[in-house]
């Protein structure tokens, strides 16, 4: 069977990671860290890297600055065979750079630069040529780009639908108190949505996973995949819902990019025609590899280990 191309839309930045780091740094002024590393990051870049490492045909739609950080992002795309033809380069806006502090349990805190490309990505930066007929589009992630609200996303998703694409979206925490009703137009066009539990609970105002899923399904979303960390994920459709457990023997050192890795792996399995339950198992397995290393990317380089952990 032929496999689709993937168009991944969103942020491509640099992450400066330090681990382990806790609040004592603010009192001490200087603390040693086991690891200080520079990696590419951003929701779209992370998902694109996972898919490319797995051998998929990936097209990244993003924006970087004309600066050393932007050059590093573009070089990483070239090295991984990610098509960067739709990555705009701005002479006026610096490439987004995050400082990521990872605590001893692997949880992260971010310091971001609002004036960078991370927050200066616009609907005009997504050309129609990037919407490839029959492919899979993933907007990664809702609420990261402030210029993509409900109306702008609905317009983009409608165009992707018209091109015959499967339309998906990842998500981060809402920024302005948005509710699921505020986002109903764009959510109605999604074939798959991938919020984590906290993001979904905030958006829907619900705490029970079934009621969270019902809120998305009521908008017209066809598949709701709630990422739940060590619990795995909860998958809901109008006809079926089930828990898919996480890989139990993973050793967590850094959760940076785990959600993006999950989504990238799910999309890969989906594009290869796997049933929804197997897509969830494959995604959980990929995320388990991600949390065992520092940084957001790299888990997709070991397809056989993902398949082994997924039991596929």
C-alpha positions, -999 to 999 in steps of 0.1 A, spaced: 0 0 0 11 36 -6 17 58 25 6 94 27 27 125 31 25 145 63 22 182 65 31 194 100 22 231 109 36 250 138 66 260 158 102 251 149 126 265 175 157 257 197 155 243 232 183 249 257 178 221 283 193 217 317 186 187 340 182 181 368 173 216 381 151 226 410 141 258 427 174 259 447 190 275 416 172 308 425 187 309 460 221 295 452 226 316 420 246 288 404 241 250 406 256 221 386 235 202 362 241 167 349 232 177 314 231 210 296 222 205 259 210 224 228 183 207 207 158 216 181 123 219 196 89 233 190 57 212 186 58 210 148 96 204 146 94 176 172 66 158 154 83 163 120 115 148 134 98 118 148 80 111 115 111 116 94 132 94 117 106 67 111 110 71 73 79 91 65 75 118 38 73 150 59 67 186 50 72 212 77 53 245 77 69 270 101 89 302 105 124 309 116 146 340 118 176 347 96 200 340 124 222 311 137 193 295 155 172 294 123 202 280 104 204 252 130 167 244 125 170 243 87 202 222 89 184 197 112 156 195 86 181 188 58 199 162 79 166 144 86 152 147 51 124 169 63 111 191 34 116 227 46 104 244 15 74 258 34 95 271 63 96 309 60 127 328 70 123 363 85 149 390 86 129 409 113 120 383 139 145 361 158 141 324 159 122 312 190 145 298 217 132 282 249 151 276 281 139 243 295 145 235 331 139 198 339 134 188 375 147 156 392 114 138 383 117 147 346 90 174 346 97 207 328 94 244 332 98 267 302 111 302 297 100 316 263 105 346 242 71 361 231 87 384 204 103 355 186 90 333 157 74 311 184 45 336 188 49 354 154 35 327 131 5 338 110 -21 322 87 -4 338 57 27 317 66 8 285 56 7 284 17 -20 264 -1 7 245 -18 15 228 15 -19 212 16 -11 180 -2 -41 160 -16 -47 128 3 -21 135 29 -23 140 67 -23 175 81 -14 180 118 -16 215 134 8 213 163 -4 228 185 -36 247 191 -30 277 215 7 279 208 3 304 179 -18 333 191 -27 343 155 -45 310 149 -78 313 167 -109 293 162 -118 312 129 -83 310 114 -80 273 123 -114 265 109 -104 282 76 -72 262 74 -88 229 83 -116 235 58 -91 240 30 -72 208 41 -105 189 41 -113 202 6 -79 188 -5 -89 154 8 -65 154 38 -70 137 72 -70 167 96 -54 164 131 -43 187 158 -22 185 190 -29 210 218 -13 229 246 -29 248 275 -54 275 266 -40 310 270 -71 332 273 -96 311 292 -110 296 259 -137 269 262 -145 240 239 -175 260 227 -152 289 217 -132 265 196 -162 245 182 -158 256 146 -123 242 142 -129 212 164 -158 202 143 -134 197 113 -109 175 132 -105 138 124 -82 134 154 -73 156 184 -45 149 209 -48 169 241 -32 158 273 -55 154 303 -48 188 319 -52 206 286 -85 189 278 -98 193 313 -92 231 312 -108 235 278 -139 215 285 -143 223 322 -147 186 330 -126 163 351 -140 129 341 -123 115 309 -156 104 295 -172 138 300 -141 154 285 -144 132 254 -181 138 252 -175 176 250 -151 172 220 -173 146 203 -203 169 207 -184 195 186 -180 170 158 -144 158 164 -142 122 152 -115 108 174 -104 121 208 -71 108 221 -63 121 256 -27 117 266 -24 107 302 13 103 309 21 72 330 -15 60 325 -11 59 287 -39 74 267 -77 73 265 -92 69 230 -128 79 223 -150 78 192 -188 80 189 -188 42 189 -159 31 211 -137 42 240 -108 25 257 -77 30 278 -44 21 261 -18 16 289 17 32 288 48 10 285 54 1 321 92 -4 322 103 31 309 128 50 331 118 87 330 146 113 329 130 140 308 95 144 296 104 171 270 87 163 237 70 132 250 36 144 239 49 155 205 66 121 201 33 104 210 14 124 183 41 118 157 41 81 163 3 79 163 2 98 130 28 74 115 8 43 125 -24 59 112 -8 66 79 3 30 77 -33 18 81 -31 4 116 -63 1 136 -69 28 162 -60 6 191 -26 -3 175 -20 34 167 -24 41 205 0 13 215 26 24 190 23 60 202 26 50 239 57 30 230 73 58 211 67 82 240 83 58 264 115 59 244 114 97 244 113 101 282 144 79 286 166 105 269 173 142 272 155 164 246 125 161 224 137 141 194 154 108 187 128 83 198 118 76 162 152 63 153 145 28 167 114 15 149 120 -20 160 122 -11 197 89 8 194 72 -22 177 87 -44 204 74 -22 233 40 -19 216 37 -56 211 32 -53 174 
